[in-house]
Amino acid sequence: MKKNIILLFAILTGMFLLSCKGETGPAGATGEDGKPLYVQMFQYNVYPGSTYQNAYDSLIINDGYPTRNYGRCDILALVSGYIGTSRLVLKFGNLDNFIPANVTIKDAYLVLYGGNLVTFTASNISAYKLTRNWTEGTGDCSGSETTNVSWNNYSGSNLWTNPGGDFETTPISDAVKVNTYVSYHTLKLNTTVVKDWIQSPSTNYGIVVKVTDETKASFIQFAGKEFSTLSWRPKLVIYYTIP
Amino acid sequence: MKDKLSFVLLLLPLIFVLSCSQGDVGPTGPTGEDAAVLQFQSGNYPSDAYTGVTDCYLEGGWAADTNYGTIDYFFIGRYKSGMHNGKERALLKFDLSELQNQHIKIKKADIILYCYMLSPSSTTITVTPYEINKYWEETEATWNSSETGTNWNTAGGDYSTTPVGNSLYIDKSGEYKIFSINPSIVQKWIDNPQNNFGLIFISDTENINEDRWAGFYSTDNSTVSYRPKLVIYYTLN
């Protein structure tokens, strides 16, 4: 009798242990759907529409003629390491007319089309936030006027505090490599800065794009906003969600 | 003793049932990715400045050397009227090169065409898109040639025989028709624009020796909203 009880107890415990492995629970709930990502592009005479002309760009260069203006030159050249140093100033304005102020900026990109003519090297470029406004000017690719933005001046004969542009020294983009293969180059911009351009348009002075290490040789050419192939012109792409 | 055994026998199933409770509910799935939508339509989307759509149609038989690249419609099927008696196929290309290197991962793509006419009006027709694999020139391509002086390898257009979208059964005109296009093809148009030769739309009625075709408005149509449209749905990577 006692043996039987022990045996029974053993069987019961065994069964309990074996059978207690409950069935797999029901599948969890489906996750939330992603939000619609609104996209707004800005490109001179292209986006948001063919009448958009609030994009501005120019190269500035310290090649011995640092007051020359190239505001209407269709090529944006980024030179460093030998014949001088050049940088680009760019600005996309009127953003607040197309994007509501209360949105969440998810991503923003500056897209530049071109390549590096120097075959033995590849250069990184980055964008920096300008802290002073500037006037684009009408100089052609020979630097035909000297009364607007240049290496030395932000407007007229008004000098930058620092020749080459007054900008915050911490980049507001990733560093993007430009090699000799001509293609689109996409700089991912700091979304807080882009949000400021929408919320406080009066302090949107645009950006400087420069070779990250200007001691290295590079000869980059990008299409400017006057370039005949519309899709090659500098483009700002902003992705946002609505609260 | 017997009573005890019966009791135990009764108890066992009870324990078994009670001890087998179901596991916990699984975790909630991950939140879906935020997705963006862009449309492409000549003169309209993404803006009025976009002109990257090219199209024409090819007609076999009597018109095998005729180009239909500037006409505001295209025919798909078989056209039999007067001296005409040939297969008709439409070529359509969207240039998406301006999106290259911009972190775009295509999830879904649709091409929307406006079917304005069926001939005869009672006909039914099934249209399927295929990928073209040879360059063609909109204002030069014919049934025989991809561009002036260059023949297709196979008259009627060189294409990969695996469809790149759903076949659409059409039994009614005067409405938009939506083709769902393989996202990987559209991704290729963005990543490798040099390999984007567009699509060819072919119908099941082209081999029937009767006048049976569907007419669609082309990118040259004066009514902008009738022009072929590509809609892409994508996430950023």
Interface residues (C-beta under 8 A of the other chain):
Chain A: M1 L8 L12 M15 F16 S19 C20 G22 E23 T24 G25 P26 A27 G28 A29 T30 G31 E32 D33 G34 K35 P36 L37 Y38 V39 M41 N45 V46 Y47 P48 G49 S50 K106 D107 Y109 V111 S183 Y184 H185 T186 K188 L230 S231 K235 V237 Y239 T241
Chain B: M1 V8 L11 L12 I15 F16 S19 C20 S21 Q22 G23 D24 V25 G26 P27 T28 G29 P30 T31 G32 E33 D34 A35 A36 V37 L38 P46 S47 D48 A49 Y50 G52 S97 E98 Q100 N101 Q102 H103 T235 L236
